[in-house]
Amino acid sequence: MAHYFGATGLTDAFLVAYRIPNILRDLFAEGAFSSAFVPVFTEESEKDPKAARTLLWNLFLLLGGVTLVFCGLIMIFSPQLIAAIAPRFADNPVQLELTIGLTRFMAPFLVFISIAALFMGALNSVGVFFIPSLAPAFFNVVMICSIIFLPPVMRSMGHNPSYALGFGVFCGGVIQLLIQIPLLYKKGYAPKIKRPLLGHAEKKVFKKLGPGLVGFAATQVNVLINTMLATGAGVGAVSWLAYAFRLFQFPVGILGVSIANSNLVHFGRFWKKGEEDNAKDVLVEGFYYSLLTISLATMLLCALSHQSAHLIFQRGLFNITDSIQTGKALFYYALGLPFYGLYKIITPTFYVLDKQQIPVRCSILGVIFNVVFCVALTPHYGFVILAIGTSLAITLNACIQLVLLKKELNLPLASLLSLRNAKVIASAFLSFPVAFYLSKYLYIFEDSLLERALGFVVCAGAATGCYMALLFLFGEGRGITQWIKNKINKN
């Protein structure tokens, strides 16, 4: 995308249009709905797999129907939506028209991704993790192919080439949904509808979902205000933030979400069985392994933020200015990465405990802080304030939730502020200078792509080696080897 479209008004238009279904995706997919569905489905599958099967497909119809309604509303009211969240686009009629067209074209993505998340939650609950977590990769493959091959086709049809991006989103959502269906059949969860659609278990899911709606609304107000501020920060600002956030999401998706999903299933299973000590052990281990893996990613992204943006994005229409600005945003996003990993574990845990109002209130507090911070400072200091505000807000949110979870579960303070966690943080902190200073000599921005890639790998590899060596020196080698063994055994 950076190569073919750069960080221009075209990419800003696509990203604003794509944000609209993604706002609702946070409710109907990976966000509130998933956190409400997984504990109930896990409980039902433990008691009666047939009832769990019915619950899954009843929710398939209900969720599909609701998201279809929202899809239609997005298509009808897209001009008003774009005028509200990107008012500066009105100064450029071509960009405005393009954004509205892309919004309508990508609206069905909401339906596909919501159902895909429903299937992923069900599969995770029955112990299937690999293919569901790989499903987004299929989405990305479709996106990449669309970007490479479709722009000339769109031009020949008289459309803006950025519609290739919209086509990729549409088809990628379909693939992400379909790839999981054979696994449902394999696990004995073939379609089965039973009336009434809104039975006891289904009502339980929506009851859990209720408080999440408040948090969802607050979070999306935050997203909308950030979008408005970004569109007013100059051409390319929306794209710089989006490219940086995509790099930020890489360790979150690979490490944070995987650990969080696994933790949610195992914690929920022990908690529902009344094995509270085992559930607490799972939670504490989840915190540790999240910190162990994400601290390394945080250190590398902060030390090599500009180099990461330069190596991955700078080619074609993506120029040196875009690289520098994206690197700045990435650095500030990365500072909040460890807390985002904890947040991904803690929030669903409250849903298992039937205390979903706690993360909702914390989310509202974080949103209020972020909105005030960004509205006050973005006009003076530019788009990087939006990245700083995101990191500070998630840090505040995660810390408050952690304190409340400790109180709720009566967790010993030593299990959270443990010596081994301190060793992990110290190892990451002491490894930072290795990557930072080596990059000054080994990563030369004017070198060829291969030379830059090799320099980057050496810098990252040396810092990773230092991190691992320090952990072993501090006596944390057993934790590393055990985590690797667990991953090998699961695969």
C-alpha positions as CSV (number, residue, x, y, z in Angstrom):
1,M,0.0,0.0,0.0
2,A,2.8,2.4,0.9
3,H,4.6,1.6,-2.4
4,Y,1.6,2.0,-4.7
5,F,-0.3,4.7,-2.9
6,G,2.2,6.4,-0.5
7,A,0.8,8.6,2.3
8,T,-1.4,10.9,0.3
9,G,-5.0,12.1,0.0
10,L,-5.9,8.8,-1.6
11,T,-4.7,6.7,1.4
12,D,-6.2,9.2,3.8
13,A,-9.6,8.7,2.0
14,F,-9.3,4.9,2.2
15,L,-8.3,4.9,5.8
16,V,-11.1,7.2,6.9
17,A,-13.7,5.1,4.9
18,Y,-12.2,1.9,6.3
19,R,-12.5,3.3,9.8
20,I,-16.3,3.4,9.7
21,P,-16.9,-0.4,9.6
22,N,-13.9,-0.9,11.9
23,I,-15.6,1.3,14.5
24,L,-18.5,-1.1,14.6
25,R,-16.1,-4.1,14.3
26,D,-14.8,-3.3,17.8
27,L,-18.4,-4.0,19.0
28,F,-19.5,-6.9,16.9
29,A,-16.1,-8.7,16.4
30,E,-13.0,-8.6,18.5
31,G,-14.4,-6.3,21.1
32,A,-17.4,-6.4,23.4
33,F,-19.4,-9.1,21.7
34,S,-16.4,-11.6,21.6
35,S,-15.7,-11.0,25.3
36,A,-19.3,-11.6,26.1
37,F,-19.7,-14.7,23.8
38,V,-16.6,-16.7,24.7
39,P,-17.3,-17.3,28.4
40,V,-20.9,-18.3,27.8
41,F,-20.0,-20.6,24.9
42,T,-17.2,-22.2,26.9
43,E,-19.6,-22.8,29.8
44,E,-22.2,-24.3,27.4
45,S,-19.7,-26.5,25.6
46,E,-18.5,-27.9,28.9
47,K,-22.1,-28.8,30.0
48,D,-23.7,-29.8,26.7
49,P,-21.9,-29.5,23.3
50,K,-25.3,-29.7,21.5
51,A,-26.5,-26.7,23.3
52,A,-23.3,-24.8,22.5
53,R,-23.8,-25.7,18.8
54,T,-27.3,-24.3,18.9
55,L,-26.0,-21.1,20.6
56,L,-23.4,-20.6,18.0
57,W,-25.7,-20.8,15.0
58,N,-28.5,-18.8,16.7
59,L,-26.0,-16.1,17.3
60,F,-24.9,-16.4,13.7
61,L,-28.4,-15.4,12.6
62,L,-28.9,-12.7,15.2
63,L,-25.4,-11.2,14.7
64,G,-25.7,-11.4,10.9
65,G,-29.1,-9.7,10.9
66,V,-28.0,-6.8,13.2
67,T,-24.8,-6.2,11.2
68,L,-26.7,-6.3,7.9
69,V,-28.9,-3.5,9.2
70,F,-25.9,-1.4,10.2
71,C,-24.4,-2.2,6.8
72,G,-27.4,-0.7,5.1
73,L,-27.4,2.4,7.3
74,I,-23.7,3.0,6.5
75,M,-24.5,2.9,2.8
76,I,-27.4,5.2,3.1
77,F,-25.8,7.8,5.4
78,S,-22.2,7.7,4.3
79,P,-22.2,11.3,3.1
80,Q,-23.3,12.5,6.5
81,L,-20.9,10.2,8.3
82,I,-17.9,11.4,6.3
83,A,-18.9,15.0,6.8
84,A,-19.0,14.4,10.6
85,I,-15.7,12.6,11.1
86,A,-13.6,14.2,8.4
87,P,-15.0,17.8,7.9
88,R,-11.7,19.0,6.3
89,F,-12.4,16.7,3.4
90,A,-15.1,19.1,2.3
91,D,-12.3,21.4,1.0
92,N,-11.4,18.7,-1.6
93,P,-14.6,17.5,-3.4
94,V,-12.7,14.7,-5.2
95,Q,-11.3,13.3,-2.0
96,L,-14.8,13.7,-0.3
97,E,-16.5,11.8,-3.2
98,L,-13.9,9.1,-3.1
99,T,-14.2,8.6,0.6
100,I,-18.0,8.3,0.4
101,G,-17.8,5.7,-2.4
102,L,-15.2,3.6,-0.6
103,T,-17.3,3.7,2.6
104,R,-20.3,2.3,0.7
105,F,-18.2,-0.3,-1.1
106,M,-16.6,-1.6,2.2
107,A,-19.7,-1.5,4.4
108,P,-20.4,-5.3,4.0
109,F,-17.0,-6.0,5.5
110,L,-18.7,-5.4,8.9
111,V,-20.9,-8.4,8.4
112,F,-18.1,-10.7,7.3
113,I,-15.6,-9.8,10.0
114,S,-18.2,-10.0,12.8
115,I,-19.2,-13.6,11.8
116,A,-15.6,-14.5,11.4
117,A,-14.9,-13.3,15.0
118,L,-17.9,-15.3,16.2
119,F,-16.4,-18.5,14.6
120,M,-13.0,-17.7,15.9
121,G,-14.3,-17.4,19.5
122,A,-16.1,-20.7,19.2
123,L,-13.0,-22.5,17.8
124,N,-10.8,-21.0,20.5
125,S,-13.2,-22.2,23.1
126,V,-12.9,-25.8,21.9
127,G,-9.1,-25.6,21.8
128,V,-8.5,-24.7,18.1
129,F,-6.2,-21.7,17.9
130,F,-3.8,-22.0,14.9
131,I,-6.0,-21.7,11.8
132,P,-8.4,-19.1,13.4
133,S,-5.4,-16.9,14.3
134,L,-4.1,-17.4,10.8
135,A,-7.3,-16.3,9.2
136,P,-6.3,-12.6,9.2
137,A,-3.3,-13.6,7.2
138,F,-5.5,-14.7,4.4
139,F,-7.2,-11.4,4.5
140,N,-3.9,-9.7,4.1
141,V,-2.9,-11.9,1.2
142,V,-6.1,-10.9,-0.6
143,M,-5.4,-7.2,0.2
144,I,-1.8,-7.5,-1.2
145,C,-2.9,-9.1,-4.4
146,S,-5.6,-6.5,-4.9
147,I,-3.1,-3.7,-4.4
148,I,-0.6,-5.2,-6.9
149,F,-3.0,-6.3,-9.6
150,L,-6.2,-4.3,-9.5
151,P,-5.3,-0.6,-9.9
152,P,-4.9,-0.9,-13.7
153,V,-8.2,-2.7,-13.9
154,M,-9.9,0.0,-11.8
155,R,-8.5,2.7,-14.1
156,S,-9.7,0.9,-17.2
157,M,-13.2,0.8,-15.7
158,G,-13.1,4.5,-15.0
159,H,-12.7,4.2,-11.3
160,N,-10.1,5.7,-8.9
161,P,-7.3,3.1,-8.4
162,S,-7.8,3.3,-4.6
163,Y,-11.0,1.2,-5.2
164,A,-8.5,-1.7,-5.4
165,L,-8.1,-1.3,-1.7
166,G,-11.8,-1.4,-1.1
167,F,-12.1,-4.5,-3.2
168,G,-9.4,-6.2,-1.2
169,V,-11.2,-5.4,2.1
170,F,-14.5,-6.8,0.8
171,C,-13.0,-10.1,-0.6
172,G,-10.5,-10.4,2.3
173,G,-13.4,-10.4,4.8
174,V,-15.2,-13.1,2.9
175,I,-12.1,-15.3,2.9
176,Q,-11.4,-14.7,6.6
177,L,-15.0,-16.0,7.3
178,L,-15.0,-19.0,5.0
179,I,-11.6,-20.4,6.0
180,Q,-13.0,-21.2,9.5
181,I,-16.1,-23.1,8.5
182,P,-14.5,-26.5,7.7
183,L,-13.0,-26.5,11.2
184,L,-16.4,-26.0,12.7
185,Y,-17.7,-29.0,10.8
186,K,-14.7,-31.0,11.9
187,K,-15.3,-30.2,15.6
188,G,-19.0,-31.2,15.3
189,Y,-20.4,-27.7,15.1
190,A,-22.2,-27.8,11.8
191,P,-25.1,-25.5,11.4
192,K,-28.1,-26.1,13.7
193,I,-30.8,-23.5,14.3
194,K,-33.3,-23.9,17.1
195,R,-36.2,-21.7,18.1
196,P,-36.5,-19.5,19.8
197,L,-33.5,-17.7,18.5
198,L,-33.2,-15.7,21.7
199,G,-33.1,-18.4,24.3
200,H,-31.6,-18.5,27.8
201,A,-27.9,-18.7,26.7
202,E,-28.4,-16.1,23.9
203,K,-29.9,-13.7,26.4
204,K,-27.0,-14.3,28.7
205,V,-24.6,-13.2,26.0
206,F,-26.5,-10.1,25.3
207,K,-26.8,-9.4,29.0
208,K,-23.0,-9.5,29.3
209,L,-22.8,-7.4,26.2
210,G,-25.0,-4.6,27.7
211,P,-22.4,-2.8,29.8
212,G,-19.8,-3.3,27.0
213,L,-22.0,-1.0,24.8
214,V,-21.3,1.9,27.1
215,G,-17.6,1.3,26.9
216,F,-17.8,0.8,23.2
217,A,-19.6,4.1,22.7
218,A,-17.0,5.9,24.7
219,T,-14.1,4.3,22.8
220,Q,-15.6,5.1,19.5
221,V,-16.1,8.7,20.4
222,N,-12.4,8.7,21.1
223,V,-11.7,7.2,17.7
224,L,-13.9,9.7,15.9
225,I,-12.3,12.7,17.6
226,N,-8.9,11.3,16.9
227,T,-9.9,11.0,13.2
228,M,-11.2,14.5,13.1
229,L,-8.0,15.8,14.6
230,A,-5.8,13.8,12.3
231,T,-7.7,14.9,9.1
232,G,-7.1,18.5,10.3
233,A,-3.4,17.9,10.9
234,G,-2.5,18.1,7.2
235,V,-2.5,15.7,4.2
236,G,-0.8,12.4,5.1
237,A,-1.3,12.6,8.9
238,V,-4.1,10.0,8.9
239,S,-1.8,7.7,6.8
240,W,1.3,8.2,9.0
241,L,-0.6,7.3,12.1
242,A,-2.2,4.3,10.3
243,Y,1.1,2.9,9.0
244,A,2.7,3.3,12.5
245,F,-0.3,1.7,14.2
246,R,-0.1,-1.2,11.8
247,L,3.5,-1.9,12.9
248,F,2.4,-1.4,16.5
249,Q,-0.3,-4.0,16.0
250,F,2.1,-6.6,14.6
251,P,3.4,-7.7,18.1
252,V,-0.1,-7.1,19.6
253,G,-1.6,-9.5,17.0
254,I,1.1,-12.1,17.1
255,L,1.8,-12.1,20.8
256,G,-0.7,-10.1,22.8
257,V,-3.9,-11.4,21.2
258,S,-2.7,-15.0,21.1
259,I,-1.7,-15.0,24.8
260,A,-4.9,-13.2,25.7
261,N,-7.2,-15.6,23.8
262,S,-5.5,-18.6,25.3
263,N,-5.6,-17.1,28.8
264,L,-9.4,-16.3,28.4
265,V,-10.3,-19.9,27.5
266,H,-8.2,-21.6,30.2
267,F,-9.0,-19.1,32.9
268,G,-12.7,-19.3,32.0
269,R,-12.7,-23.1,32.1
270,F,-11.0,-23.3,35.5
271,W,-13.2,-20.5,37.0
272,K,-16.4,-22.1,35.8
273,K,-15.3,-25.4,37.4
274,G,-14.7,-23.7,40.7
275,E,-10.9,-24.3,40.5
276,E,-10.1,-20.7,41.5
277,D,-6.4,-21.3,42.4
278,N,-5.7,-22.8,39.0
279,A,-7.5,-20.0,37.4
280,K,-5.4,-17.4,39.2
281,D,-2.2,-19.3,38.3
282,V,-3.2,-19.2,34.6
283,L,-3.8,-15.4,34.9
284,V,-0.5,-14.7,36.6
285,E,1.4,-16.8,34.1
286,G,-0.5,-15.0,31.3
287,F,0.8,-11.7,32.7
288,Y,4.3,-13.0,32.9
289,Y,4.5,-14.4,29.4
290,S,2.8,-11.3,27.9
291,L,5.4,-9.2,29.6
292,L,8.2,-11.6,28.6
293,T,7.4,-11.4,24.9
294,I,6.0,-7.9,24.5
295,S,8.9,-6.2,26.4
296,L,11.3,-7.4,23.7
297,A,9.0,-6.1,20.9
298,T,8.7,-2.8,22.8
299,M,12.4,-2.4,23.1
300,L,13.0,-3.2,19.4
301,L,10.3,-0.9,18.1
302,C,11.4,2.0,20.2
303,A,15.1,1.6,19.4
304,L,14.5,1.0,15.7
305,S,11.3,3.0,15.1
306,H,12.6,5.2,12.2
307,Q,14.6,2.3,10.7
308,S,11.4,0.1,10.8
309,A,9.4,2.6,9.0
310,H,12.2,3.3,6.5
311,L,12.9,-0.4,5.8
312,I,9.4,-1.5,5.5
313,F,7.6,1.4,3.8
314,Q,10.0,3.8,2.0
315,R,9.8,2.9,-1.7
316,G,7.6,4.0,-4.6
317,L,5.3,6.9,-3.6
318,F,6.3,6.7,0.1
319,N,9.0,9.3,0.6
320,I,11.6,10.2,3.3
321,T,9.2,12.7,5.0
322,D,6.6,9.9,5.3
323,S,9.2,7.6,6.7
324,I,10.3,10.1,9.4
325,Q,6.8,11.0,10.4
326,T,5.7,7.4,10.6
327,G,8.7,6.6,12.7
328,K,7.9,9.3,15.2
329,A,4.3,8.0,15.6
330,L,5.6,4.4,15.9
331,F,8.0,5.3,18.8
332,Y,5.2,6.9,20.8
333,Y,2.7,4.1,20.1
334,A,5.3,1.5,21.1
335,L,5.7,3.0,24.6
336,G,2.2,1.7,25.4
337,L,2.7,-1.8,24.0
338,P,3.3,-3.7,27.3
339,F,0.2,-2.2,28.8
340,Y,-1.8,-3.0,25.7
341,G,-0.8,-6.6,26.1
342,L,-2.0,-6.6,29.8
343,Y,-5.2,-4.8,28.8
344,K,-5.9,-7.6,26.3
345,I,-5.7,-10.1,29.1
346,I,-7.4,-8.2,31.9
347,T,-10.5,-6.9,30.2
348,P,-12.0,-10.3,29.0
349,T,-11.2,-11.7,32.5
350,F,-13.7,-9.3,34.0
351,Y,-16.3,-10.7,31.6
352,V,-15.7,-14.2,32.9
353,L,-16.1,-12.9,36.5
354,D,-19.4,-11.2,35.4
355,K,-17.9,-7.8,36.4
356,Q,-17.9,-6.3,32.9
357,Q,-18.9,-2.9,34.3
358,I,-15.4,-2.5,35.7
359,P,-13.5,-2.4,32.3
360,V,-16.3,-0.3,30.9
361,R,-15.8,2.4,33.5
362,C,-12.0,2.2,33.1
363,S,-12.4,2.5,29.4
364,I,-14.6,5.6,29.8
365,L,-12.0,7.2,32.1
366,G,-9.2,6.4,29.6
367,V,-11.2,7.9,26.8
368,I,-12.0,11.1,28.7
369,F,-8.3,11.5,29.4
370,N,-7.3,10.8,25.8
371,V,-9.8,13.2,24.3
372,V,-8.9,16.1,26.7
373,F,-5.2,15.5,26.2
374,C,-5.4,15.3,22.4
375,V,-7.9,18.1,21.9
376,A,-5.8,20.4,24.1
377,L,-2.3,19.6,22.6
378,T,-2.8,18.4,18.9
379,P,-3.3,21.9,17.5
380,H,0.0,23.0,19.1
381,Y,2.3,19.9,18.7
382,G,0.8,18.1,15.7
383,F,-0.3,14.6,14.9
384,V,2.3,12.8,17.2
385,I,0.1,13.9,20.2
386,L,-2.5,11.4,19.0
387,A,0.0,8.5,19.3
388,I,1.2,9.8,22.7
389,G,-2.4,10.1,23.9
390,T,-3.2,6.6,22.8
391,S,-0.3,5.1,24.8
392,L,-1.0,7.2,27.9
393,A,-4.7,6.3,27.8
394,I,-4.1,2.5,27.5
395,T,-1.5,2.7,30.3
396,L,-3.9,4.4,32.6
397,N,-6.7,2.0,31.7
398,A,-4.6,-1.1,32.1
399,C,-3.1,0.0,35.5
400,I,-6.5,0.8,37.0
401,Q,-8.0,-2.5,35.8
402,L,-5.0,-4.4,37.2
403,V,-5.5,-2.8,40.6
404,L,-9.2,-3.6,40.6
405,L,-8.6,-7.2,39.4
406,K,-6.1,-7.7,42.2
407,K,-8.7,-6.6,44.7
408,E,-11.5,-8.7,43.0
409,L,-9.5,-11.9,43.0
410,N,-7.5,-11.2,46.2
411,L,-4.3,-11.7,44.3
412,P,-1.1,-11.3,46.3
413,L,0.8,-8.1,45.3
414,A,3.9,-10.2,44.8
415,S,2.2,-12.1,42.0
416,L,1.9,-8.9,40.0
417,L,4.9,-6.8,41.1
418,S,7.1,-9.9,41.2
419,L,10.9,-10.1,41.0
420,R,10.7,-12.1,37.8
421,N,8.6,-9.4,36.1
422,A,11.1,-6.8,37.3
423,K,13.9,-8.9,35.7
424,V,12.1,-9.0,32.4
425,I,11.7,-5.2,32.4
426,A,15.3,-4.6,33.4
427,S,16.5,-7.0,30.7
428,A,14.5,-5.1,28.0
429,F,15.7,-1.7,29.4
430,L,19.4,-2.7,29.4
431,S,19.1,-4.2,25.9
432,F,17.7,-0.9,24.4
433,P,21.1,0.8,23.9
434,V,22.5,-2.2,22.0
435,A,19.9,-1.8,19.2
436,F,19.9,2.0,19.3
437,Y,23.7,2.5,19.1
438,L,24.4,-0.4,16.7
439,S,21.8,1.0,14.3
440,K,23.9,4.2,14.0
441,Y,26.7,2.2,12.4
442,L,25.0,-0.8,10.8
443,Y,21.8,0.7,9.4
444,I,22.8,3.3,6.7
445,F,19.7,4.9,5.1
446,E,21.4,5.4,1.8
447,D,22.4,1.7,1.4
448,S,20.6,-0.8,-0.8
449,L,17.6,-2.7,0.5
450,L,19.5,-5.9,1.1
451,E,22.3,-4.0,3.0
452,R,19.7,-2.2,5.1
453,A,17.8,-5.4,5.8
454,L,21.0,-7.1,6.9
455,G,21.9,-4.2,9.1
456,F,18.5,-4.2,10.7
457,V,18.5,-7.9,11.4
458,V,22.0,-7.7,13.0
459,C,20.9,-4.8,15.2
460,A,17.6,-6.5,16.2
461,G,19.4,-9.9,16.6
462,A,22.1,-8.5,18.8
463,A,19.6,-6.7,21.1
464,T,17.4,-9.9,21.2
465,G,20.5,-11.9,22.1
466,C,21.4,-9.4,24.8
467,Y,17.8,-9.6,26.2
468,M,17.9,-13.4,26.3
469,A,21.3,-13.5,27.8
470,L,20.3,-11.1,30.6
471,L,17.2,-13.1,31.3
472,F,19.3,-16.3,31.7
473,L,21.8,-14.3,33.8
474,F,19.0,-13.2,36.1
475,G,17.8,-16.8,36.4
476,E,14.8,-16.6,34.1
477,G,16.0,-19.2,31.6
478,R,13.4,-21.7,32.8
479,G,10.5,-19.4,31.9
480,I,11.8,-18.9,28.3
481,T,12.4,-22.6,27.7
482,Q,9.0,-23.5,29.2
483,W,7.2,-21.0,27.0
484,I,9.0,-22.4,23.9
485,K,8.2,-26.0,24.9
486,N,4.5,-25.1,25.4
487,K,4.3,-23.5,21.9
488,I,6.0,-26.5,20.3
489,N,3.6,-28.9,22.1
490,K,0.5,-26.9,21.1
491,N,1.6,-26.8,17.5
